[in-house]
Amino acid sequence: MTKNNDMQHPIDAVILWVDGDDEKHQEKILPYINKTVNVNSKKFRTRFDQVNEIKFTIDSLLKYASYIRNIYIITDEQTPAFLLKKDTLEVYNKVSIIDHKTIFKGYEAYLPTFNCRPIETCLHRIPDLAEHFIYLNDDFFLINKTTPTDFFKEGLPVLRGKWLKFDKDIFYKKFKKIKKGHKSIQQNAAKLAGFNSYYNFKHTPHPLRKSTFKKYFEASQEIFINNIKHKFRNESQFTPQGLANHIEIKNKTCILKNDLQLLYFRSYKKPLIWYKYKLNTKAKGKLFLGMQSLDLCPPKILEYLLEWLENRTDFKK
């Protein structure tokens, strides 16, 4: 297949988003929360709080991936404020809001959900979604020009990551309590696909194929249900994009890439000058920027990061 054929595959983008400050969302979540959970704690709130960073996610796609056909935002009866302005309707004409009810059609009994994993399990159910699509969280950003072949080559997804052992097979981890998180659910996904180790992917945009999800879940309805039934994160769940990745690897229908091309922040405890240095020197050689939990960022650093993002992703320049 030629480079031109790579360009001919329609590619969509999908983003999950929630506004945790929305009163309707807060009213909806309260009946399902265990009384022992502190709903005002940082650990709980950071799953739902946001600082409008989704605007920069979308702007970055428009600026650095103009070939994207459609941008879908999956939400629960919400719309980001910047899309409600009349003067932005034409500017953001590629963007569509997809409600949870749409992708959970036929499975409405499992709504509402406050857990990204059931939503990710239903990504492929977006009406008219392209076979080739890129999934991003709302704290992922493109920061330099990309091409379709950064995500798909000859129609196959480019998977960025590296192979790791399961925690149970690492000697020192047998004697300490392991936190159940991103790596754990990737391991669950790898086990489902029949692997004895796992391909660990980081916080970069995920190139995925709709048919991979559809074929697997149509043949594995019980696994599908078990992953969408939990309203909050559960240790038994798996990451659907991780499952798709391992299926692609098993079928030899992907391209593995060690270079993440990623600049990633998950803590904001360093001095401001450190972030300035990183963003203004290291970003030049990267395609992607991840900024996890910006809602926990100190005000002065947050102000700088958002200003940097605004300048970097301004697609009208």
C-alpha positions as CSV (number, residue, x, y, z in Angstrom):
1,M,0.0,0.0,0.0
2,T,1.4,3.4,-0.9
3,K,1.6,6.5,1.2
4,N,-1.3,8.0,-0.8
5,N,-3.4,5.1,0.2
6,D,-2.6,5.8,3.8
7,M,-4.0,9.3,3.3
8,Q,-7.2,7.9,1.9
9,H,-8.4,6.2,5.1
10,P,-10.9,8.5,6.9
11,I,-9.7,9.0,10.5
12,D,-11.9,10.3,13.3
13,A,-11.0,11.4,16.8
14,V,-12.9,10.5,20.0
15,I,-12.5,12.3,23.3
16,L,-14.2,11.6,26.7
17,W,-15.2,14.6,28.8
18,V,-17.0,15.4,32.0
19,D,-17.6,18.6,33.9
20,G,-17.5,17.6,37.5
21,D,-18.6,21.1,38.6
22,D,-22.0,20.7,36.8
23,E,-24.7,20.6,39.4
24,K,-26.7,18.0,37.4
25,H,-23.7,15.7,37.3
26,Q,-23.2,16.1,41.1
27,E,-26.8,15.3,41.8
28,K,-26.6,12.3,39.5
29,I,-23.5,10.8,41.1
30,L,-24.5,11.2,44.8
31,P,-27.0,8.3,45.1
32,Y,-24.3,5.9,43.9
33,I,-21.5,7.0,46.2
34,N,-20.7,4.9,49.3
35,K,-21.1,7.0,52.4
36,T,-17.6,6.3,53.5
37,V,-16.2,8.1,50.4
38,N,-15.1,11.7,50.8
39,V,-16.6,13.3,47.6
40,N,-14.6,16.5,48.3
41,S,-11.2,14.8,48.5
42,K,-8.6,15.5,45.8
43,K,-8.3,11.8,45.0
44,F,-12.0,11.5,44.2
45,R,-12.5,14.9,42.6
46,T,-9.6,14.7,40.1
47,R,-11.5,12.0,38.2
48,F,-14.2,14.5,37.3
49,D,-12.8,18.0,37.7
50,Q,-11.4,19.9,34.8
51,V,-10.0,23.3,33.8
52,N,-11.4,23.5,30.3
53,E,-8.3,21.8,28.9
54,I,-10.6,20.0,26.4
55,K,-10.6,23.2,24.2
56,F,-6.8,22.9,23.8
57,T,-7.2,19.1,22.9
58,I,-9.6,20.0,20.2
59,D,-7.6,23.0,19.0
60,S,-4.5,20.9,18.8
61,L,-6.3,18.4,16.6
62,L,-7.5,21.1,14.3
63,K,-4.0,22.7,14.1
64,Y,-1.7,19.7,13.9
65,A,-4.0,17.0,12.4
66,S,-6.2,18.8,9.9
67,Y,-6.8,15.5,8.1
68,I,-9.1,14.4,11.0
69,R,-12.6,14.0,9.5
70,N,-14.8,14.2,12.6
71,I,-14.1,15.0,16.3
72,Y,-16.5,13.3,18.7
73,I,-16.8,14.4,22.3
74,I,-18.6,11.7,24.5
75,T,-20.4,13.3,27.4
76,D,-23.3,12.8,29.8
77,E,-25.8,15.5,28.9
78,Q,-23.1,18.2,28.9
79,T,-21.4,20.4,26.3
80,P,-18.1,22.3,26.8
81,A,-18.8,26.0,27.3
82,F,-16.6,27.2,24.4
83,L,-18.8,25.2,22.0
84,L,-21.9,27.1,23.1
85,K,-20.7,30.4,21.8
86,K,-22.4,31.4,18.6
87,D,-19.3,32.7,16.9
88,T,-17.6,29.3,17.3
89,L,-20.2,27.1,15.5
90,E,-18.5,27.4,12.1
91,V,-14.9,27.2,13.5
92,Y,-15.7,23.9,15.2
93,N,-17.9,22.4,12.6
94,K,-15.9,19.1,12.8
95,V,-17.0,18.7,16.4
96,S,-20.0,16.7,17.5
97,I,-21.4,15.8,21.0
98,I,-22.2,12.2,21.5
99,D,-24.3,11.4,24.6
100,H,-23.7,8.3,26.8
101,K,-27.2,7.2,25.9
102,T,-26.2,6.9,22.2
103,I,-23.3,4.6,22.7
104,F,-25.1,2.6,25.4
105,K,-28.2,2.1,23.3
106,G,-29.7,-1.3,24.3
107,Y,-27.6,-1.2,27.5
108,E,-29.2,1.9,29.2
109,A,-29.6,-0.2,32.4
110,Y,-25.9,0.4,33.0
111,L,-26.3,4.2,33.0
112,P,-25.4,6.5,34.5
113,T,-21.8,5.6,34.7
114,F,-19.0,7.6,36.3
115,N,-16.2,5.3,35.0
116,C,-14.2,5.8,31.8
117,R,-13.8,2.0,31.2
118,P,-17.4,1.2,30.4
119,I,-17.5,4.3,28.1
120,E,-14.3,3.2,26.4
121,T,-15.8,-0.3,25.9
122,C,-18.6,1.4,23.9
123,L,-16.5,3.7,21.8
124,H,-17.0,1.7,18.7
125,R,-20.8,2.2,19.0
126,I,-20.6,5.8,17.9
127,P,-22.9,6.1,14.8
128,D,-20.9,6.5,11.6
129,L,-17.6,6.3,13.4
130,A,-14.7,5.7,10.9
131,E,-13.0,2.3,10.9
132,H,-9.8,4.1,11.8
133,F,-10.0,6.5,14.8
134,I,-7.8,8.1,17.5
135,Y,-8.9,8.0,21.1
136,L,-7.7,10.7,23.4
137,N,-8.4,11.8,27.0
138,D,-9.1,15.5,27.5
139,D,-5.6,16.0,28.9
140,F,-3.8,14.8,25.7
141,F,-2.6,17.4,23.2
142,L,-0.8,17.4,19.9
143,I,2.0,19.9,20.0
144,N,3.6,19.5,16.5
145,K,2.4,18.7,13.0
146,T,1.4,15.1,12.6
147,T,0.5,13.0,9.5
148,P,-1.9,10.0,9.2
149,T,1.1,7.6,9.2
150,D,1.9,8.7,12.8
151,F,-1.2,6.8,13.7
152,F,-1.9,4.3,10.9
153,K,0.5,2.7,8.4
154,E,-1.1,0.7,5.5
155,G,-4.3,0.8,7.5
156,L,-2.7,-0.7,10.6
157,P,-2.5,1.1,14.0
158,V,0.9,2.3,15.2
159,L,1.2,1.2,18.8
160,R,3.7,3.1,21.1
161,G,4.9,1.3,24.1
162,K,7.1,-1.5,25.4
163,W,6.8,-5.1,26.7
164,L,6.7,-5.6,30.5
165,K,6.3,-8.6,32.8
166,F,3.1,-9.1,34.7
167,D,3.4,-7.9,38.3
168,K,3.0,-11.4,39.6
169,D,6.1,-12.4,37.7
170,I,8.3,-9.7,39.2
171,F,10.1,-11.0,42.3
172,Y,10.1,-7.9,44.5
173,K,6.4,-7.1,43.8
174,K,5.4,-10.4,45.3
175,F,6.2,-9.0,48.8
176,K,4.5,-5.6,48.6
177,K,1.1,-4.4,48.0
178,I,0.8,-3.2,44.4
179,K,-1.5,-0.3,43.6
180,K,-4.2,-1.2,41.2
181,G,-4.2,1.3,38.3
182,H,-3.3,1.9,34.7
183,K,-0.8,-1.0,34.5
184,S,-3.1,-3.4,36.3
185,I,-5.9,-3.0,33.8
186,Q,-3.5,-3.3,30.9
187,Q,-2.4,-6.6,32.4
188,N,-6.0,-7.7,32.6
189,A,-6.5,-6.9,28.9
190,A,-3.4,-8.8,27.9
191,K,-4.6,-11.9,29.8
192,L,-7.9,-11.8,28.0
193,A,-6.0,-11.8,24.7
194,G,-3.9,-14.8,25.9
195,F,-0.6,-13.1,26.7
196,N,1.9,-13.9,29.4
197,S,3.4,-10.4,29.4
198,Y,1.9,-7.1,28.3
199,Y,2.6,-4.3,25.9
200,N,2.5,-1.3,28.2
201,F,1.3,1.9,26.5
202,K,1.6,5.3,28.0
203,H,-0.6,8.5,27.9
204,T,-0.4,9.1,24.1
205,P,-3.3,9.2,21.7
206,H,-4.5,5.7,20.8
207,P,-5.0,4.7,17.2
208,L,-7.8,2.1,17.1
209,R,-9.9,0.1,14.6
210,K,-13.6,-0.1,15.0
211,S,-13.8,-3.6,13.6
212,T,-11.4,-4.9,16.2
213,F,-13.8,-3.9,19.0
214,K,-16.9,-4.9,17.2
215,K,-15.7,-8.4,16.3
216,Y,-14.4,-9.2,19.8
217,F,-17.4,-7.9,21.7
218,E,-20.0,-9.5,19.4
219,A,-18.3,-12.8,20.2
220,S,-17.8,-12.1,23.9
221,Q,-21.0,-10.5,25.1
222,E,-20.4,-11.6,28.8
223,I,-17.0,-9.9,28.8
224,F,-18.6,-6.8,27.3
225,I,-21.3,-6.7,30.0
226,N,-18.8,-7.3,32.9
227,N,-16.8,-4.3,31.8
228,I,-19.6,-1.9,31.4
229,K,-21.6,-2.7,34.6
230,H,-19.3,-1.0,37.1
231,K,-20.3,2.6,37.8
232,F,-16.9,3.3,39.3
233,R,-13.5,1.8,38.6
234,N,-13.2,-1.8,39.6
235,E,-10.1,-4.0,39.8
236,S,-11.7,-6.7,37.7
237,Q,-12.0,-4.4,34.7
238,F,-9.7,-4.1,31.7
239,T,-8.7,-1.2,29.5
240,P,-10.5,-1.7,26.2
241,Q,-7.8,0.1,24.2
242,G,-5.3,-2.2,25.8
243,L,-7.4,-5.2,24.8
244,A,-7.6,-3.9,21.2
245,N,-3.8,-3.4,21.2
246,H,-3.1,-6.9,22.3
247,I,-5.6,-8.4,19.8
248,E,-3.8,-6.4,17.0
249,I,-0.4,-7.7,18.2
250,K,-1.7,-11.3,18.4
251,N,-3.1,-11.0,14.8
252,K,0.1,-9.2,13.6
253,T,-2.1,-6.3,12.4
254,C,-0.2,-3.4,13.9
255,I,3.1,-1.7,14.0
256,L,5.0,-1.4,17.3
257,K,7.0,1.7,18.0
258,N,9.3,2.2,21.0
259,D,9.6,6.0,20.7
260,L,6.6,7.5,22.5
261,Q,7.3,11.0,21.1
262,L,5.7,12.2,24.3
263,L,6.3,14.9,26.9
264,Y,4.3,14.0,30.0
265,F,3.5,15.7,33.3
266,R,1.7,14.0,36.1
267,S,2.9,16.0,39.1
268,Y,3.2,19.8,39.6
269,K,5.5,19.9,42.6
270,K,8.6,21.3,40.8
271,P,9.3,25.1,40.5
272,L,7.8,27.0,37.6
273,I,11.1,27.4,35.9
274,W,11.4,23.6,35.4
275,Y,8.1,23.5,33.5
276,K,9.2,26.5,31.4
277,Y,12.4,24.7,30.5
278,K,10.7,21.4,29.6
279,L,8.0,23.0,27.5
280,N,10.4,25.4,25.6
281,T,13.2,22.9,24.9
282,K,11.9,19.3,25.0
283,A,8.6,19.9,23.2
284,K,10.4,20.6,19.9
285,G,11.1,16.9,19.3
286,K,7.8,15.6,20.5
287,L,4.4,15.0,18.9
288,F,2.3,14.6,22.1
289,L,1.9,16.3,25.4
290,G,0.1,14.8,28.4
291,M,-0.8,16.8,31.4
292,Q,-2.6,14.6,33.9
293,S,-4.8,16.1,36.7
294,L,-4.3,19.8,35.8
295,D,-7.0,20.5,38.3
296,L,-4.5,19.7,41.1
297,C,-1.9,22.1,39.6
298,P,-0.8,25.1,41.8
299,P,-2.4,28.4,40.4
300,K,0.8,30.1,39.2
301,I,2.0,27.0,37.4
302,L,-1.5,26.3,36.0
303,E,-1.7,29.9,34.6
304,Y,1.6,29.4,32.7
305,L,0.7,25.9,31.4
306,L,-2.7,27.1,30.1
307,E,-1.2,30.1,28.5
308,W,1.5,28.0,26.8
309,L,-1.2,25.6,25.6
310,E,-3.3,28.4,24.2
311,N,-0.4,29.8,22.2
312,R,0.8,26.4,21.0
313,T,-2.6,25.1,19.9
314,D,-4.0,28.3,18.4
315,F,-5.1,27.0,14.9
316,K,-6.2,30.4,13.7
317,K,-2.6,31.7,13.5
